[in-house]
Amino acid sequence: MSNILAIVGRPNVGKSTLFNRLTQTRRAIVSDESGTTRDRQYGHAEWCGYEFSVIDTGGWVLNSDDIFEGEINRQVRLALDEADVILLLVDVNEGVTRFDMEVAHLLRQAGKPCVLAVNKVDAFDQQYGAAEFYKLGLGDPFIVSAENGLGTGDLLDEVCSRFSKEQTEEEVDELPRFAIVGRPNAGKSSLLNVLTGEERTIVTNMPGTTRDSIYTKYNKFGKQFYLVDTAGIRKKAKVKEDLEYYSVVRSIRAIENADVCILMIDATRGIEAQDLNIYQLVQKNKKGLVVCVNKWDLVTDKTNADIKAWEQSIRERMAPFQDFPILFTSALTKQRIYKVMETALQVYDNKQRKVPTAQLNEKVLPLIENYPPPAIKGKYIKVKYCTQLPDTQIPTFIFFANLPQYVKEPYRRFLENKLRSWWDFTGTPIQLFFRAK
């Protein structure tokens, strides 16, 4: 399971700008107006072999100073509870404020690893102002500029050194883990209850009933694996309760810790933007995928043409990755429910598939010879050898070529499609790398 870094601090110190830089996105809205970030952002970052989640804990702008301070403290306490490392961000131009002192006091009491970063050091002579922040009692301050990237490498080195070296697991045994994910009220808990044959989780029509990620060991019909019912991941603008914020973070952790994700789509609402956001999260974490269109009993038009239209719509919205199974189910009437588990197990097997090197070269090399990559600048690309890497999270293939830098994305996709047609990799992402021979 990946570590979690929480960025905390008073409003308008540049937390969202730093969040965008660390996650290499532009998801957090950035402006000079204090209190722009009102909902917590969460993203994924990588640095020197470490993969971790980043949380931007924005503060609100309120009229009363007392309430303002209380909101900041509450945000920090939430971050303290879930995060592995806390990053306190302060503003070199403002100096040490009483809000900074209050937050630093909470961090010292919490006893969690904490890194202090002084932001907005955009000019050389501003760095001397960082010395003032020693009075916060959090060790050496790191001088950074989230705007232009100054000092963020050293900061990330320090953050990663504070992460736990041992990646803790939720369960001790190495059974496959299937996470049931989706928007709130898509029928995730109902599916789990039907599969286990008991009221394992509370089911209501009210979105957000499930607050935690619940692990259930499933050992019927001679199969053993863990099912994880996650809280529904909704749009960040609708995540207001503290408890629901916990749920979203834990759902993300459940996705990171799963082998295959079963994405539940509500057939009465169709595929929506938030379904695609969850799909992107599954893809980013390189997990197997089964798409499950639930509440199929409530759909009136069920002809073969309608089903094909549904499938085409889902695959088009989720392009370019389209090689995943789509099932039409009803947790209420138990329609095709056990087919979901059979398919998830098949995707798990596909994710573990190893192609012998001799067999791989026997198929791939003649194909490349007959359909070589396009020549660039009069230079011809020749692939001499290919092999599958052992012990990788998803099937990963390396092709050794004389000019690997000239192999473009369309040709990679052509090879990937051929690999998928020869060996069954349905539901799992695969990686192709080209290296100098």
C-alpha positions in Angstrom: 0.0 0.0 0.0 1.4 3.4 -0.9 2.2 6.1 1.6 0.2 9.3 2.1 1.7 12.8 2.2 -0.6 15.6 3.5 0.1 19.2 2.7 -1.1 21.4 5.5 -0.9 25.1 6.4 -2.9 28.2 6.6 -4.7 29.5 3.4 -2.8 31.2 0.6 0.6 29.8 1.2 0.7 27.9 -2.1 -0.5 24.4 -1.1 -2.5 23.9 -4.3 0.3 25.1 -6.5 2.7 22.6 -4.7 0.0 19.9 -5.0 -0.2 20.5 -8.8 3.6 20.4 -9.1 4.0 17.1 -7.1 1.1 15.3 -8.9 2.1 16.8 -12.3 -1.5 17.9 -12.9 -3.5 21.1 -12.9 -6.4 19.7 -10.9 -6.2 22.1 -7.9 -7.5 25.6 -8.7 -4.9 28.2 -8.0 -5.5 31.9 -7.4 -4.2 34.8 -5.3 -7.5 34.9 -3.4 -7.2 33.4 0.0 -9.3 30.3 0.7 -9.7 29.3 -3.0 -9.4 25.6 -2.1 -12.5 24.5 -0.3 -12.5 20.8 -0.9 -9.7 18.4 -0.3 -7.8 17.3 -3.4 -6.1 14.0 -3.6 -3.6 12.8 -6.3 -0.8 10.4 -7.1 2.9 11.2 -7.2 6.2 9.4 -7.9 9.7 10.3 -6.9 12.9 8.1 -7.1 11.1 4.8 -7.0 8.6 5.9 -4.4 4.9 6.1 -5.3 2.6 7.9 -2.8 -0.7 9.7 -2.5 -0.8 13.5 -2.0 -3.6 15.3 -0.2 -4.1 19.1 -0.4 -5.9 20.1 2.7 -7.3 23.6 1.9 -8.5 26.0 4.6 -11.6 28.1 4.3 -11.8 31.8 4.5 -14.3 32.8 7.2 -15.0 36.2 8.8 -14.4 35.3 12.4 -10.7 34.7 13.4 -11.7 32.1 16.0 -13.7 30.0 13.5 -10.9 30.4 10.9 -8.4 29.1 13.3 -10.7 26.2 14.3 -11.1 25.2 10.7 -7.3 25.1 10.1 -6.9 23.0 13.2 -9.6 20.6 12.1 -8.0 20.2 8.7 -4.7 19.4 10.2 -6.1 16.9 12.6 -7.8 15.1 9.7 -4.5 15.0 7.9 -2.7 13.8 10.9 -5.1 10.9 11.3 -4.6 9.5 7.8 -1.2 10.6 6.5 2.2 9.0 7.0 4.1 12.2 6.5 2.9 15.8 7.1 4.3 18.7 5.0 3.8 22.0 6.7 3.9 24.8 4.1 4.5 28.5 5.2 5.0 31.8 3.3 8.4 33.5 3.4 6.8 36.9 2.6 4.4 36.8 5.6 6.9 35.4 8.1 5.7 33.4 11.1 2.0 34.0 11.9 0.1 32.9 14.9 -1.7 30.4 12.7 1.6 28.9 11.7 2.5 28.6 15.4 -0.8 26.9 16.2 -0.5 24.3 13.3 3.2 23.6 14.3 2.1 23.0 17.9 -0.4 20.4 16.7 2.2 18.7 14.6 4.7 18.5 17.4 2.0 17.0 19.7 1.0 14.4 17.0 4.5 12.9 16.8 4.2 12.0 13.1 7.1 12.6 10.7 6.8 16.3 9.6 8.7 18.3 7.0 8.7 22.1 7.0 8.8 24.0 3.7 9.1 27.7 3.2 7.4 28.6 0.0 7.4 31.6 -2.4 11.2 32.0 -2.3 11.3 33.3 -5.9 14.3 35.6 -5.5 17.8 34.9 -4.2 17.7 37.4 -1.3 14.4 36.0 0.0 16.0 32.8 1.2 17.5 34.5 4.2 13.9 35.0 5.5 13.6 31.3 6.0 15.7 31.4 9.2 12.8 32.9 11.0 10.8 29.7 10.8 13.2 27.8 13.0 11.1 29.1 15.9 8.3 26.7 14.8 10.4 23.9 16.3 10.1 21.5 13.3 13.7 21.3 12.3 15.5 22.7 9.2 13.1 24.5 6.8 13.4 23.6 3.1 13.4 26.6 0.8 11.0 26.1 -2.2 9.1 27.9 -4.8 6.0 25.9 -5.8 5.6 28.3 -8.7 8.8 27.6 -10.5 9.9 24.3 -8.9 12.9 25.6 -6.9 14.0 23.2 -4.2 11.2 20.7 -4.7 13.7 17.9 -5.5 15.5 18.2 -2.2 12.1 18.5 -0.5 10.9 15.3 -2.1 14.1 13.5 -1.1 13.4 14.4 2.5 9.8 13.4 2.3 10.6 10.0 0.8 13.3 9.4 3.5 10.5 9.8 6.1 8.2 7.2 4.5 8.1 3.8 6.1 10.4 1.4 4.3 8.0 -1.5 4.8 4.8 -1.3 2.8 2.2 -2.4 5.3 -0.6 -4.7 4.1 -4.2 -4.8 5.2 -4.1 -8.6 5.3 -1.3 -11.1 5.9 -2.2 -13.8 3.4 -1.5 -13.4 -0.3 -4.9 -14.1 -1.7 -6.2 -12.1 -4.7 -7.9 -8.9 -3.8 -10.9 -7.6 -5.7 -12.0 -4.0 -4.9 -15.6 -3.1 -5.7 -15.5 0.6 -6.7 -17.8 3.1 -8.2 -19.9 6.2 -7.5 -22.1 6.3 -4.4 -25.3 4.3 -4.6 -24.2 2.2 -7.6 -25.0 -1.1 -5.8 -21.5 -2.0 -4.4 -22.7 -3.2 -1.0 -25.6 -5.1 -2.5 -23.2 -7.0 -4.7 -21.1 -7.9 -1.7 -24.1 -9.1 0.3 -25.4 -11.3 -2.5 -21.9 -12.9 -3.1 -21.3 -13.6 0.6 -24.9 -14.6 1.2 -25.2 -12.4 4.3 -25.9 -8.8 5.3 -22.2 -8.1 5.6 -22.7 -4.3 4.9 -25.5 -1.9 5.4 -27.5 -1.1 2.2 -29.7 1.9 1.8 -30.8 4.2 -1.0 -28.9 7.1 0.5 -25.6 7.7 -1.2 -22.6 7.5 1.1 -23.9 4.8 3.5 -20.6 2.8 3.4 -18.0 4.7 5.4 -15.0 2.4 5.3 -13.3 -0.1 3.0 -14.5 -3.5 4.2 -12.5 -6.7 3.6 -14.5 -9.9 3.2 -12.8 -13.3 2.7 -14.7 -15.2 0.0 -14.2 -19.0 -0.1 -17.2 -20.4 -1.8 -17.3 -22.8 -4.9 -13.6 -23.7 -4.2 -12.3 -20.2 -4.7 -10.6 -18.0 -2.2 -10.0 -14.3 -2.4 -10.7 -11.0 -0.7 -13.6 -8.8 -1.7 -13.3 -5.1 -0.7 -16.5 -3.0 -0.6 -15.3 0.6 -0.8 -17.1 3.8 0.0 -18.4 5.5 -3.1 -16.0 8.0 -4.6 -18.0 11.1 -5.5 -17.0 14.5 -6.9 -14.7 16.4 -4.6 -17.2 19.3 -4.5 -19.7 17.1 -2.8 -17.3 15.7 -0.2 -18.2 17.8 2.8 -18.3 15.6 5.9 -15.0 14.7 7.6 -16.1 11.0 7.8 -16.8 10.9 4.1 -13.4 12.4 3.4 -11.9 9.5 5.3 -14.0 7.1 3.2 -12.6 8.6 -0.1 -9.0 8.3 1.1 -9.6 4.7 2.2 -11.2 3.9 -1.1 -8.2 5.2 -2.9 -6.0 3.1 -0.7 -8.2 0.0 -1.4 -7.7 0.6 -5.1 -4.0 0.9 -4.6 -4.0 -2.3 -2.6 -6.2 -4.4 -5.0 -5.3 -6.7 -7.8 -8.5 -6.3 -9.8 -11.1 -3.5 -9.5 -14.7 -4.2 -10.3 -16.1 -0.8 -11.5 -19.8 -0.6 -10.8 -21.8 1.7 -13.2 -25.4 2.6 -12.5 -27.5 1.5 -15.5 -30.2 4.0 -14.7 -27.8 6.9 -14.9 -25.4 5.8 -17.6 -21.6 6.4 -17.6 -20.8 9.7 -16.0 -17.8 11.9 -15.5 -17.1 10.5 -12.0 -17.1 7.0 -13.3 -14.4 8.1 -15.7 -12.4 9.7 -12.8 -12.5 6.4 -10.9 -11.5 4.5 -14.1 -8.5 6.9 -14.4 -7.6 6.1 -10.8 -7.7 2.4 -11.6 -5.6 2.8 -14.7 -3.0 5.1 -13.0 -2.5 2.4 -10.3 -2.1 -0.3 -13.0 -4.9 -2.5 -11.8 -7.0 -5.2 -13.6 -10.5 -4.0 -14.6 -13.9 -5.5 -14.9 -16.8 -3.1 -15.7 -20.1 -4.0 -14.2 -23.3 -2.3 -15.4 -25.5 -2.8 -12.4 -29.3 -2.3 -11.9 -29.9 -3.9 -15.3 -33.3 -5.1 -14.1 -34.5 -1.5 -14.2 -33.5 -1.0 -17.8 -36.4 -1.4 -20.3 -34.5 -1.6 -23.6 -32.4 -4.8 -23.5 -32.1 -5.9 -27.1 -28.7 -7.1 -28.5 -28.5 -3.7 -30.3 -29.0 -1.9 -27.0 -26.3 -3.9 -25.3 -23.8 -3.3 -28.2 -24.6 0.4 -28.0 -23.9 0.4 -24.2 -20.6 -1.5 -24.7 -19.5 0.8 -27.6 -20.3 3.9 -25.5 -18.3 2.7 -22.5 -15.3 1.6 -24.6 -15.3 4.9 -26.5 -15.4 6.9 -23.2 -12.6 4.9 -21.7 -10.3 4.8 -24.8 -7.5 4.1 -25.6 -7.6 1.1 -23.2 -10.6 -0.9 -24.5 -9.6 -4.6 -23.8 -11.7 -5.2 -20.7 -14.8 -7.3 -20.0 -18.2 -5.6 -19.6 -21.0 -7.4 -17.7 -24.7 -6.4 -17.3 -25.9 -7.4 -13.8 -28.5 -6.9 -11.2 -27.5 -7.4 -7.5 -31.2 -7.4 -6.7 -32.3 -10.2 -9.0 -28.8 -11.9 -8.8 -28.5 -11.7 -12.6 -25.0 -12.7 -13.7 -23.6 -12.0 -10.2 -21.4 -15.0 -10.1 -20.2 -14.3 -13.6 -18.6 -11.2 -12.2 -16.4 -13.2 -9.8 -15.5 -15.7 -12.6 -14.5 -12.8 -14.8 -12.5 -11.1 -12.0 -10.6 -14.3 -11.4 -9.9 -14.6 -15.1 -8.6 -11.1 -15.3 -6.4 -11.8 -12.2 -4.9 -14.8 -14.0 -4.3 -12.7 -17.1 -2.5 -10.2 -15.0 -0.1 -12.9 -13.8 0.4 -14.5 -17.2 4.0 -15.1 -18.3 4.9 -15.7 -21.9 8.0 -17.9 -22.5 10.8 -15.9 -24.2 11.2 -18.4 -27.0 7.5 -18.5 -27.7 7.4 -14.6 -27.6 10.2 -14.2 -30.1 8.9 -16.9 -32.4 5.6 -14.9 -32.8 6.8 -11.3 -32.5 10.0 -11.2 -34.6 8.5 -12.4 -37.9 5.6 -9.9 -37.4 8.1 -7.0 -36.9 10.1 -8.1 -39.9 6.9 -8.1 -42.1 5.5 -4.9 -40.6 8.5 -2.9 -39.3 8.3 0.5 -37.6 8.2 3.4 -40.1 11.7 4.7 -41.1 12.6 8.1 -39.6 15.0 10.5 -41.3 16.1 7.6 -43.6 17.0 5.4 -40.7 15.5 1.9 -40.3 14.5 0.5 -36.9 15.4 -3.1 -36.3 14.2 -5.1 -33.4 16.5 -8.0 -32.6 15.0 -9.6 -29.5 12.2 -9.3 -27.0 11.4 -10.7 -23.5 8.9 -10.4 -20.7 10.2 -9.0 -17.4 9.7 -11.2 -14.4 8.2 -10.0 -11.1 6.3 -7.0 -12.4 3.0 -5.6 -11.3 1.5 -5.9 -14.8 2.8 -7.8 -17.9 5.8 -5.9 -19.1 7.7 -6.5 -22.3 11.1 -5.2 -23.4 12.1 -4.9 -27.1 15.8 -4.5 -27.9 16.3 -2.3 -31.0 19.0 -0.3 -32.7 17.1 3.0 -32.5 14.5 2.7 -29.7 13.9 6.4 -29.5 12.3 6.4 -32.9 9.5 3.9 -32.1 6.3 6.0 -31.9 3.0 5.4 -30.0 1.0 4.1 -32.9 3.5 1.3 -33.5 3.5 0.5 -29.7 -0.3 0.2 -29.8 0.0 -2.1 -32.9 2.3 -4.4 -31.1 0.2 -4.3 -27.9 -2.9 -5.3 -29.8 -1.0 -8.2 -31.4 0.2 -9.4 -28.0 -3.4 -9.2 -26.7 -4.7 -11.2 -29.7 -2.1 -14.0 -29.3 -2.2 -14.3 -25.5 -5.2 -13.4 -23.3 -4.5 -10.2 -21.5 -8.1 -9.1 -21.3 -8.8 -6.7 -18.4 -5.1 -6.0 -17.6 -2.9 -3.1 -18.7 0.4 -4.2 -20.3 3.6 -2.2 -20.7 6.0 -2.1 -23.7 9.5 -0.7 -23.5 12.1 -0.2 -26.2 15.7 -0.3 -25.2 19.0 -0.1 -27.1 20.3 -3.6 -27.9 
